[in-house]
């Protein structure tokens, strides 16, 4: 019984560490009654982020760019192009289609949890 538990634990531990860094790759969006946020992460470790109010078109906003990685403690570590660093707690849900991300607002000195949804892009190619 102990062997089965140990093997299961090791499998889950290695699987969760691997999947967390790979499953963040893609496009994520948040839109509520007050604000909108979008970030795009690539497999090469780059991140782009846009923010605005809910009634604004965030795609017209300037984007912040930087590099991301997952720290040893499981936090998403982002180093922005202005050399500022952010640590964000990330918890994936719904088969990695939803991400709960804690982001600190430095101006207000508080932390808020945001619910981001993965954006699935599909391209339609007309037939000949």
N, C-alpha and C positions, 0 to 999 in steps of 0.2 A: 504494500500500500504506500509506503514512504517513497519507494522508487517512482511509482506512478505520479505521486504528488510533485516530487522533485523535477522529474522530466517535464511535466505539465507547466510548472512554475517557470523553469528555464525557457521553455518554448514561448510562453506568453511574454516574458520579460524581453527576450531578444526581438520578438515580433513587434511589440509595442514601441520599442526604441527605434527600430528601422522604419516602421510605418509612419511615425509622427513626423520625421523629417521629410519623407517623400510625399505624404498626403497633404502637406500645406501648399504644394506646388499647384498653381492655377489662379483663377480669378475669383475674388470674394467680394460680396457687397452687403452693405447694411443701409437700410432706409427706414427711418421711423418718422414720427410726427414732427421732430425737431431738426434732425440732422441726417446727412448721408455721408457714407464713407465707402471707398472702393480701394482694394489693394490687389496687386498682381504679383505673384511670386513665380520665379523661373527656377528650373532645376540647377542652373549655374550659380544660384545663391543670390541673385539680385531681386530687389523689391521696388515697386513703384506704388505710391499711395496718393489718393486725392480725397479731399474733405470739403464739405460745404453744408449749407442749410438744406433742409428737405425740399424746399421749393426751388432750389437752384439746379442748374445742369452741371453736375460735378465733372462731366467729361471735358468741359471748357476750362476747368480750373488747372492751375499749375500743379504739377505732380512733384512729390518728394521722391527722391531715389536713394537707394542705399544697398547694403549687403545684409543678408540675414543668415543665421545659423541657429541650431538648438544647442543650448548650454547643457552642461552635465546634469543640472537640476531639472531639465525638461522645459526650461523657459525659452521662448523665442527671443533671441538677442538680435536687435537691429542696430546697425551702425549706419547712420544717415550720411549723406554726402557732405554735410557741414560738420562731421565728426562727432555729433551728439549720439549717445547710445541709449536705447530703450530696451527694457526687459519686459516681456509680456507673457503672462500665463495663458496657455492655450489648452482647451479641452475640446476634443472632437466628439461629435455625436452623429447619430443617424448615418452610420456607415461612412463617416468622413465627409458628409455633405453639409454639415453644420459645424461651425466653430464658435465656441464661447471664448472670447478674448478679453482679458482684463488689461485696460489701458489707463495709465496714470495721466491725469491732466496736471501738468507742472504749474500752470498759473493758479489753479485752485487747490493744489496739493491734495487731491482726492483721486481715488481709483474707481472706475466704472467698468462694469462688465457689459460687453457688446455681443450681440448675436449676429454673426455673419453667415450668409448662405453662399455656397459654392455656385458659381455661374457656369452653366454648361453651354458652350458655344457650338452651334451646328451650322455647317455650311451646306447650302443646297446648290448642287451643280446641275444645270439643265442638261438633259440628254440630247444627243444629236439626232 
